[in-house]
Amino acid sequence: MKVTDILKVKGSTLFTVAPDTPLAEAVATMAERDIGSLVVMELGDLVGMLTFREVIQAVVKNGGTVGNSQVRSVMDDHPLTCTPETEIDEVRRMMLGRHARYMPVLNGKTLMGVISFYDVAKAVVDSQDFENRMLKAYIRDWPVGQEEESSEPKL
């Protein structure tokens, strides 16, 4: 399974913000849209990610408020990225290795979407459920007498 399979199911809705956006405005967008991340774009290029992790760190650093900070000052300016062709197992390893909950998907320089750790976990569980159903159907349809023929030696 590849990242493109997740994007097909998830859809292509993207929420972006410019790096010079006030942090308070970005946080309001995240709350309003009930999302945990915003992709930071400048002149059509990905320049960072803003997640609730960076927001919380900024709030703590600023004594409990977002203050007058801009997104640029708190964003992750080297976010982990993948391509649509990246295998899901590799994405899991990458996300676990960096404790990343969100990952932009780039095709060259074009932003294709953002996948979350939830999206990856759901895809894996759905795939395993499908495999389990297929195995159960296969076992249920096993031809009568087949197991005796294959397990007993012929004399």
CYANA upper distance limits for C-alpha pairs under 8 A (distance plus 0.5 A):
  1 MET  CA      5 ASP  CA      7.13
  1 MET  CA     87 GLU  CA      6.39
  1 MET  CA     88 ILE  CA      6.33
  2 LYS  CA      6 ILE  CA      7.73
  2 LYS  CA     84 PRO  CA      7.28
  2 LYS  CA     85 GLU  CA      6.12
  2 LYS  CA     86 THR  CA      6.05
  2 LYS  CA     87 GLU  CA      4.84
  2 LYS  CA     88 ILE  CA      5.73
  3 VAL  CA      7 LEU  CA      6.92
  3 VAL  CA     83 THR  CA      7.64
  3 VAL  CA     84 PRO  CA      5.35
  3 VAL  CA     85 GLU  CA      6.52
  3 VAL  CA     86 THR  CA      6.25
  3 VAL  CA     87 GLU  CA      6.82
  3 VAL  CA     88 ILE  CA      6.54
  4 THR  CA      8 LYS  CA      6.71
  4 THR  CA     84 PRO  CA      5.08
  4 THR  CA     85 GLU  CA      6.83
  5 ASP  CA      9 VAL  CA      7.22
  6 ILE  CA     10 LYS  CA      6.45
  6 ILE  CA    115 ILE  CA      8.21
  6 ILE  CA    119 ASP  CA      7.51
  6 ILE  CA    120 VAL  CA      7.96
  6 ILE  CA    123 ALA  CA      7.23
  7 LEU  CA     11 GLY  CA      6.13
  7 LEU  CA     12 SER  CA      7.36
  7 LEU  CA    113 GLY  CA      7.54
  7 LEU  CA    115 ILE  CA      8.09
  8 LYS  CA     12 SER  CA      8.49
 10 LYS  CA    119 ASP  CA      8.44
 12 SER  CA    112 MET  CA      7.68
 12 SER  CA    113 GLY  CA      6.42
 13 THR  CA    113 GLY  CA      7.82
 14 LEU  CA     39 VAL  CA      8.41
 14 LEU  CA    113 GLY  CA      6.74
 14 LEU  CA    114 VAL  CA      7.81
 15 PHE  CA     38 LEU  CA      6.08
 15 PHE  CA     39 VAL  CA      6.90
 16 THR  CA     38 LEU  CA      5.73
 16 THR  CA     39 VAL  CA      5.09
 16 THR  CA     40 VAL  CA      6.14
 16 THR  CA     41 MET  CA      6.93
 17 VAL  CA     21 THR  CA      7.27
 17 VAL  CA     26 ALA  CA      7.53
 17 VAL  CA     38 LEU  CA      6.89
 17 VAL  CA     39 VAL  CA      6.71
 17 VAL  CA     40 VAL  CA      5.46
 17 VAL  CA     41 MET  CA      6.63
 18 ALA  CA     40 VAL  CA      6.00
 18 ALA  CA     41 MET  CA      5.87
 18 ALA  CA     42 GLU  CA      6.41
 18 ALA  CA     71 VAL  CA      8.05
 19 PRO  CA     40 VAL  CA      6.48
 19 PRO  CA     41 MET  CA      7.42
 19 PRO  CA     42 GLU  CA      7.37
 19 PRO  CA     47 VAL  CA      8.47
 19 PRO  CA     70 GLN  CA      7.37
 19 PRO  CA     71 VAL  CA      5.58
 19 PRO  CA     72 ARG  CA      5.01
 20 ASP  CA     70 GLN  CA      6.05
 20 ASP  CA     71 VAL  CA      6.58
 20 ASP  CA     72 ARG  CA      6.57
 21 THR  CA     25 GLU  CA      7.36
 21 THR  CA     26 ALA  CA      7.36
 21 THR  CA     70 GLN  CA      6.06
 21 THR  CA     71 VAL  CA      6.22
 21 THR  CA     72 ARG  CA      8.34
 22 PRO  CA     26 ALA  CA      7.07
 22 PRO  CA     68 ASN  CA      7.19
 22 PRO  CA     69 SER  CA      6.51
 22 PRO  CA     70 GLN  CA      4.82
 22 PRO  CA     71 VAL  CA      6.53
 23 LEU  CA     27 VAL  CA      6.60
 23 LEU  CA     66 VAL  CA      7.04
 23 LEU  CA     67 GLY  CA      8.43
 23 LEU  CA     68 ASN  CA      7.67
 23 LEU  CA     69 SER  CA      6.03
 23 LEU  CA     70 GLN  CA      5.35
 23 LEU  CA     71 VAL  CA      5.46
 24 ALA  CA     28 ALA  CA      6.66
 24 ALA  CA     66 VAL  CA      6.55
 24 ALA  CA     67 GLY  CA      7.95
 24 ALA  CA     68 ASN  CA      8.10
 24 ALA  CA     69 SER  CA      8.28
 25 GLU  CA     29 THR  CA      6.79
 26 ALA  CA     30 MET  CA      6.79
 26 ALA  CA     38 LEU  CA      8.35
 26 ALA  CA     71 VAL  CA      7.83
 27 VAL  CA     31 ALA  CA      6.69
 27 VAL  CA     55 VAL  CA      8.05
 28 ALA  CA     32 GLU  CA      6.46
 29 THR  CA     33 ARG  CA      6.47
 30 MET  CA     34 ASP  CA      6.18
 30 MET  CA     35 ILE  CA      5.56
 30 MET  CA     36 GLY  CA      6.87
 30 MET  CA     37 SER  CA      7.38
 30 MET  CA     38 LEU  CA      7.85
 31 ALA  CA     35 ILE  CA      7.18
 36 GLY  CA     51 THR  CA      6.10
 36 GLY  CA     52 PHE  CA      6.17
 37 SER  CA     49 MET  CA      7.44
 37 SER  CA     50 LEU  CA      5.96
 37 SER  CA     51 THR  CA      4.67
 37 SER  CA     52 PHE  CA      7.04
 37 SER  CA    102 TYR  CA      7.62
 38 LEU  CA     49 MET  CA      6.46
 38 LEU  CA     50 LEU  CA      5.66
 38 LEU  CA     51 THR  CA      6.95
 39 VAL  CA     46 LEU  CA      7.60
 39 VAL  CA     48 GLY  CA      6.83
 39 VAL  CA     49 MET  CA      5.31
 39 VAL  CA     50 LEU  CA      6.90
 39 VAL  CA    104 PRO  CA      8.03
 40 VAL  CA     46 LEU  CA      6.50
 40 VAL  CA     47 VAL  CA      6.15
 40 VAL  CA     48 GLY  CA      5.30
 40 VAL  CA     49 MET  CA      5.86
 40 VAL  CA     50 LEU  CA      7.34
 40 VAL  CA     75 MET  CA      8.39
 41 MET  CA     45 ASP  CA      5.86
 41 MET  CA     46 LEU  CA      5.15
 41 MET  CA     47 VAL  CA      6.04
 41 MET  CA     48 GLY  CA      7.54
 42 GLU  CA     46 LEU  CA      7.07
 42 GLU  CA     47 VAL  CA      6.93
 45 ASP  CA    109 LYS  CA      7.20
 45 ASP  CA    110 THR  CA      8.14
 46 LEU  CA    109 LYS  CA      8.20
 46 LEU  CA    111 LEU  CA      7.86
 47 VAL  CA     77 ASP  CA      6.45
 47 VAL  CA     78 HIS  CA      8.08
 48 GLY  CA     75 MET  CA      6.48
 48 GLY  CA     76 ASP  CA      5.80
 48 GLY  CA     77 ASP  CA      4.76
 48 GLY  CA     78 HIS  CA      6.68
 48 GLY  CA     79 PRO  CA      6.45
 49 MET  CA     75 MET  CA      6.08
 49 MET  CA     76 ASP  CA      5.71
 49 MET  CA     77 ASP  CA      7.19
 49 MET  CA     79 PRO  CA      6.62
 50 LEU  CA     54 GLU  CA      6.74
 50 LEU  CA     55 VAL  CA      7.83
 50 LEU  CA     71 VAL  CA      7.81
 50 LEU  CA     74 VAL  CA      8.01
 50 LEU  CA     75 MET  CA      5.33
 50 LEU  CA     76 ASP  CA      6.83
 51 THR  CA     55 VAL  CA      6.96
 51 THR  CA     75 MET  CA      8.18
 51 THR  CA    102 TYR  CA      8.40
 52 PHE  CA     56 ILE  CA      6.53
 53 ARG  CA     57 GLN  CA      6.80
 54 GLU  CA     58 ALA  CA      6.64
 54 GLU  CA     74 VAL  CA      6.51
 54 GLU  CA     75 MET  CA      6.75
 54 GLU  CA     76 ASP  CA      7.85
 55 VAL  CA     59 VAL  CA      6.68
 55 VAL  CA     66 VAL  CA      8.26
 55 VAL  CA     74 VAL  CA      7.71
 56 ILE  CA     60 VAL  CA      6.68
 57 GLN  CA     61 LYS  CA      6.60
 58 ALA  CA     62 ASN  CA      6.53
 58 ALA  CA     65 THR  CA      8.50
 58 ALA  CA     66 VAL  CA      6.99
 58 ALA  CA     74 VAL  CA      6.94
 59 VAL  CA     63 GLY  CA      6.84
 59 VAL  CA     64 GLY  CA      5.38
 59 VAL  CA     65 THR  CA      5.43
 59 VAL  CA     66 VAL  CA      5.58
 59 VAL  CA     67 GLY  CA      8.48
 60 VAL  CA     64 GLY  CA      5.77
 60 VAL  CA     65 THR  CA      7.95
 62 ASN  CA     66 VAL  CA      7.02
 62 ASN  CA     67 GLY  CA      7.28
 69 SER  CA     73 SER  CA      7.12
 69 SER  CA     74 VAL  CA      8.31
 70 GLN  CA     74 VAL  CA      7.77
 71 VAL  CA     75 MET  CA      6.29
 79 PRO  CA    103 MET  CA      7.83
 79 PRO  CA    104 PRO  CA      8.28
 80 LEU  CA     94 MET  CA      8.37
 80 LEU  CA     95 MET  CA      8.41
 80 LEU  CA    100 ALA  CA      8.04
 80 LEU  CA    103 MET  CA      6.42
 80 LEU  CA    104 PRO  CA      7.73
 81 THR  CA    103 MET  CA      5.90
 81 THR  CA    104 PRO  CA      5.59
 81 THR  CA    105 VAL  CA      6.31
 81 THR  CA    106 LEU  CA      7.33
 82 CYS  CA     86 THR  CA      6.72
 82 CYS  CA     91 VAL  CA      7.88
 82 CYS  CA    103 MET  CA      7.54
 82 CYS  CA    104 PRO  CA      7.13
 82 CYS  CA    105 VAL  CA      5.53
 82 CYS  CA    106 LEU  CA      6.65
 83 THR  CA    105 VAL  CA      5.66
 83 THR  CA    106 LEU  CA      5.55
 83 THR  CA    107 ASN  CA      6.13
 84 PRO  CA    105 VAL  CA      6.80
 84 PRO  CA    106 LEU  CA      7.54
 84 PRO  CA    107 ASN  CA      7.19
 84 PRO  CA    112 MET  CA      8.26
 86 THR  CA     90 GLU  CA      7.34
 86 THR  CA     91 VAL  CA      7.43
 87 GLU  CA     91 VAL  CA      6.97
 88 ILE  CA     92 ARG  CA      6.70
 88 ILE  CA    120 VAL  CA      7.44
 89 ASP  CA     93 ARG  CA      6.90
 90 GLU  CA     94 MET  CA      6.65
 91 VAL  CA     95 MET  CA      6.52
 91 VAL  CA    120 VAL  CA      8.43
 92 ARG  CA     96 LEU  CA      6.52
 92 ARG  CA    117 PHE  CA      8.23
 92 ARG  CA    120 VAL  CA      7.67
 93 ARG  CA     97 GLY  CA      6.45
 94 MET  CA     98 ARG  CA      6.87
 94 MET  CA    100 ALA  CA      8.42
 95 MET  CA     99 HIS  CA      6.09
 95 MET  CA    100 ALA  CA      5.21
 95 MET  CA    101 ARG  CA      7.17
 95 MET  CA    102 TYR  CA      8.43
 95 MET  CA    103 MET  CA      8.33
 95 MET  CA    117 PHE  CA      7.84
 96 LEU  CA    100 ALA  CA      7.10
100 ALA  CA    117 PHE  CA      8.14
101 ARG  CA    116 SER  CA      5.99
101 ARG  CA    117 PHE  CA      5.53
101 ARG  CA    118 TYR  CA      8.43
102 TYR  CA    114 VAL  CA      7.12
102 TYR  CA    115 ILE  CA      6.25
102 TYR  CA    116 SER  CA      4.85
102 TYR  CA    117 PHE  CA      6.80
103 MET  CA    114 VAL  CA      5.96
103 MET  CA    115 ILE  CA      5.84
103 MET  CA    116 SER  CA      6.77
104 PRO  CA    111 LEU  CA      7.55
104 PRO  CA    112 MET  CA      8.14
104 PRO  CA    113 GLY  CA      6.44
104 PRO  CA    114 VAL  CA      4.77
104 PRO  CA    115 ILE  CA      6.95
105 VAL  CA    111 LEU  CA      6.48
105 VAL  CA    112 MET  CA      5.89
105 VAL  CA    113 GLY  CA      5.74
105 VAL  CA    114 VAL  CA      6.10
105 VAL  CA    115 ILE  CA      7.70
106 LEU  CA    110 THR  CA      5.94
106 LEU  CA    111 LEU  CA      5.18
106 LEU  CA    112 MET  CA      6.08
106 LEU  CA    113 GLY  CA      7.96
107 ASN  CA    111 LEU  CA      7.00
107 ASN  CA    112 MET  CA      7.06
115 ILE  CA    119 ASP  CA      6.52
115 ILE  CA    120 VAL  CA      7.76
116 SER  CA    120 VAL  CA      6.98
117 PHE  CA    121 ALA  CA      6.64
118 TYR  CA    122 LYS  CA      6.49
119 ASP  CA    123 ALA  CA      6.66
120 VAL  CA    124 VAL  CA      6.79
121 ALA  CA    125 VAL  CA      6.70
122 LYS  CA    126 ASP  CA      6.48
123 ALA  CA    127 SER  CA      6.56
124 VAL  CA    128 GLN  CA      6.68
125 VAL  CA    129 ASP  CA      6.56
126 ASP  CA    130 PHE  CA      6.70
127 SER  CA    131 GLU  CA      6.77
128 GLN  CA    132 ASN  CA      6.59
129 ASP  CA    133 ARG  CA      6.71
130 PHE  CA    134 MET  CA      6.74
131 GLU  CA    135 LEU  CA      6.65
132 ASN  CA    136 LYS  CA      6.61
133 ARG  CA    137 ALA  CA      6.61
134 MET  CA    138 TYR  CA      6.59
135 LEU  CA    139 ILE  CA      6.63
136 LYS  CA    140 ARG  CA      6.51
137 ALA  CA    141 ASP  CA      6.64
138 TYR  CA    142 TRP  CA      6.68
142 TRP  CA    146 GLN  CA      7.87
145 GLY  CA    149 GLU  CA      7.04
146 GLN  CA    150 SER  CA      7.00
147 GLU  CA    151 SER  CA      6.59
148 GLU  CA    152 GLU  CA      6.45
149 GLU  CA    153 PRO  CA      8.36
